[in-house]
Amino acid sequence: MRGKPTQKDSAMSQPPATPSEQTRRVRPPPRRVSVLRTMRVTPRVVQLTLGGEGLAGFATPRPGGHMKLMVLPPESRDWTPASEVPRPPMRTYTPRRYDAIRNELDVEFVMHGSGLASSWAEHAQPGEELYVAGPGGGYDIPAGTQHLLLMADDTAMPAAGMILEALPPGCAAQVMCEVEDAAEERPLSPRVGAVVQWLHRASANTASGELLLKAAGALKLPEGAACWIACEAGMMRRIRDALIANGVARSLIHGRGYWKAGETAYPDHDYGE
């Protein structure tokens, strides 16, 4: 999920693959799907359930993976992957849940009123069609990890929930989520419980990511703890640096710039390198 006024409307790929990996990788064409159901999760988050024959064989990505959504404007309703005209604009989102039996896919959108996909999602009705490309990317929890810190803003909560569901046995999760206010708090996973430290921007009167940064500077993590950070791109780098200053090995920090202040349709491969 993505959803800030200046972010790309969307979770992001892994670092560039080697030529041999690119040779092995076969990407399916974009899949035409339709909206089955809509649900308001919080005042600022809408979940759409997508379905259709085009979803058959949609593989569940690694936790924190991504996919591209192609919303069809009125002038492109008849577009297909074989069309000679340019593709409709794409935005990146997290495929939160795929049910292979029902052939249904859940996607969460943060409402901010100005993004291509989020504005569409806020008013989407059952039967409306779009294309889904992917999925791909994701996060592999380092082998042997016994303590994992997850730091996420609103846009990264679906990915954080997927990572929680992929925790290996014996790995404890420490979770911090920054949201607008208490009304935006919600379970990250219906299957895995977690104690979440909620950080509220509105009451603190801070910019997005500032509370996560402050928390990172005060953390005392166990030796060997791994960290996953996903939020605004500039803040992600500052949070990473604060964790390194606190003694966390850089190799154990996985950062994702899900959006960037002042930009729209932000690239989906910002790992802070």
PyMOL commands that set and color helices and strands:
alter all, ss='L'
color gray80, all
select helices_A, chain A and resi 19-24+53-55+74-76+116-123+154-165+182-184+201-204+210-218+233-245+250-252
alter helices_A, ss='H'
color red, helices_A
select strands_A, chain A and resi 31-42+45-51+66-71+90-93+97-99+104-110+129-136+147-153+172-179+196-200+226-232+253-259
alter strands_A, ss='S'
color yellow, strands_A
deselect
rebuild
show_as cartoon
